[in-house]
Amino acid sequence: MKKTVITVSREYGSGGHNIAKALAERLGYTYYDELLLEKVAENTMLPENYIKEYGEYEVKPNIFSDIFMSKSSSQGKMYTYLFNEQKKVIEEIADKGNCVIVGRSADFFLKDREDTLNIFIFADMPFCVGRTMMKENLKIEEARKRIADMNEKRRLSYKRCTKQEWGARNNYDVLLNSSHLGIDGCVDFLEEIIKNSK
């Protein structure tokens, strides 16, 4: 079946964000990253920066969780509330088709759809460190810590919400090492697969 819904999960520093955005541009698909956050924020009335930080990671208690846990979350935990709200938005986006969705456990939500291609982008540590140092103006050890911390947060959040392992090959259709293929090489490869899907 033609792949009209693309999800991109990624290790921190692997360039997955850039790959997803460039792929969407080449295919003429709508790119959902910040746009997805806007839609979730609209539905939940939570600030976008809160959703960006905690919608993909473990939630820490704060004023927003204190308020919304009592009003909106029958499970009593904000991460569960956000997880369910993101699921609704992602499924609505997928139903429209022709989209590239970054992160937010979209691969799990859409795993049973035949029109969906689930991708995981990873990279060798030196590649991730170099990109993170340049992008965030960090020293080498700071970059290593940043990468390790962010990947661990993503892993724990994904595990808690989906009961599956983040990055495990069985959860994805395509896994690409961006440090071997390069950013453009990954985009070229994925574009070819998707355009040839039937």
C-alpha positions in Angstrom: 0.0 0.0 0.0 1.1 3.5 -0.7 2.8 5.0 2.3 1.1 8.3 3.0 1.8 8.5 6.7 5.5 8.7 7.9 6.6 8.6 11.5 10.2 9.5 12.4 11.6 8.6 15.8 15.2 9.6 16.4 18.2 9.5 18.8 19.2 12.9 20.1 21.8 14.5 17.8 21.2 12.0 14.9 19.7 14.6 12.6 16.3 12.9 12.6 14.5 16.2 12.8 16.3 17.5 9.7 15.8 14.3 7.9 12.0 14.3 8.6 11.6 17.9 7.6 13.6 17.5 4.3 11.7 14.4 3.5 8.3 16.1 4.0 9.4 18.9 1.7 10.5 16.5 -1.0 7.3 14.5 -0.9 5.0 17.5 -0.6 3.7 16.1 2.7 2.7 18.2 5.7 5.4 18.2 8.4 4.2 17.8 12.0 6.6 18.7 14.8 5.8 22.2 16.2 2.5 22.0 14.3 1.6 18.9 16.3 2.4 20.7 19.5 0.2 23.6 18.5 -2.7 21.2 18.0 -2.2 19.4 21.3 -1.9 22.7 23.1 -5.2 23.9 21.5 -7.0 20.7 22.7 -5.5 20.7 26.2 -5.2 24.5 26.8 -1.7 23.8 28.1 1.3 26.0 27.1 3.2 24.7 24.0 6.6 24.8 25.9 5.1 22.5 28.6 3.9 20.0 26.0 7.2 20.1 24.2 9.1 19.3 27.3 6.8 16.8 29.0 4.7 15.3 26.2 7.6 13.2 25.1 9.4 12.8 28.5 8.5 11.9 32.0 6.4 14.6 33.7 7.6 16.3 36.9 5.1 17.9 39.3 4.5 21.6 38.7 1.7 24.1 38.7 0.2 22.9 35.4 0.2 19.2 36.4 -1.4 20.2 39.8 -4.2 22.0 38.0 -4.9 19.6 35.2 -4.5 16.4 37.0 -7.6 17.2 39.0 -9.6 18.6 36.1 -8.6 16.5 33.1 -6.8 13.3 33.9 -8.9 10.4 35.1 -5.7 8.4 35.6 -4.4 11.1 37.9 -1.1 11.6 36.1 -0.3 14.3 33.6 1.9 12.2 31.4 -1.0 9.8 30.8 -3.3 12.7 30.0 -0.9 14.1 27.5 -0.2 10.7 26.1 -3.9 10.2 25.4 -4.4 13.7 24.0 -1.4 13.3 21.6 -2.8 10.0 20.5 -6.0 11.6 19.5 -4.3 14.4 17.6 -1.9 12.0 15.8 -4.7 9.7 14.7 -6.6 12.7 13.3 -3.5 13.8 11.4 -2.9 10.3 10.1 -6.5 10.1 8.8 -5.8 13.1 6.6 -2.8 11.4 5.1 0.3 12.8 3.3 2.1 13.7 6.5 5.4 13.3 8.3 5.2 13.1 12.1 8.2 13.5 14.4 8.4 11.6 17.7 5.6 11.7 20.3 5.2 7.8 20.1 3.5 8.2 16.8 5.0 4.9 15.6 3.2 3.1 18.4 -0.2 4.8 17.9 -0.2 4.1 14.2 1.5 0.7 14.2 -1.5 -1.2 12.8 -2.1 1.1 9.8 -1.0 -0.3 6.4 -0.5 3.2 5.0 2.1 4.1 7.6 5.9 3.8 7.4 7.7 3.9 10.8 11.3 5.0 10.8 14.0 5.2 13.4 17.1 7.3 12.9 20.2 6.6 15.0 23.9 7.5 14.6 27.3 6.8 16.0 28.2 8.8 19.1 30.9 11.0 17.6 28.4 12.1 14.9 25.8 12.9 17.5 28.3 14.7 19.7 29.6 16.8 16.9 26.2 17.9 15.8 25.1 18.6 19.4 28.3 20.6 20.1 27.7 22.8 17.1 24.0 23.2 17.5 24.0 24.0 21.2 27.5 25.5 21.6 28.5 22.8 24.1 31.8 21.3 25.1 32.4 17.7 24.3 31.6 16.3 27.7 28.5 18.5 28.0 27.3 17.3 24.6 27.8 13.6 25.6 25.8 14.2 28.8 23.1 16.1 27.0 22.7 13.2 24.5 22.7 10.5 27.2 20.1 12.4 29.3 17.7 13.1 26.4 17.9 9.6 25.0 17.2 8.1 28.5 14.2 10.4 29.0 12.8 9.3 25.7 13.4 5.7 26.4 11.8 5.8 29.8 8.8 7.8 28.6 8.2 5.4 25.6 8.6 2.4 27.9 6.2 3.7 30.5 3.5 4.6 28.0 3.8 1.9 25.4 5.3 -1.0 27.4 7.8 -1.4 24.5 11.4 -0.6 24.0 12.2 2.7 22.3 14.5 2.0 19.3 13.9 -1.7 19.2 14.0 -2.9 15.6 10.7 -4.8 15.8 8.8 -1.5 16.4 9.9 0.1 13.1 9.9 -0.6 9.4 13.2 1.1 8.6 16.2 1.9 10.8 18.9 4.1 9.4 22.3 5.1 10.6 22.6 8.8 9.7 26.3 8.9 10.5 27.0 6.3 7.7 24.5 7.6 5.1 24.6 11.3 5.9 21.5 13.5 6.3 20.9 13.8 2.5 21.6 10.1 2.0 18.9 9.2 4.4 16.4 11.5 2.8 17.3 10.1 -0.7 16.9 6.6 0.5 13.6 7.2 2.2 12.2 9.2 -0.6 12.9 6.3 -3.0 11.2 3.8 -0.7 8.1 5.9 -0.2 7.7 6.8 -3.9 7.9 3.2 -4.9 5.5 1.9 -2.2 2.3 0.5 -3.7 
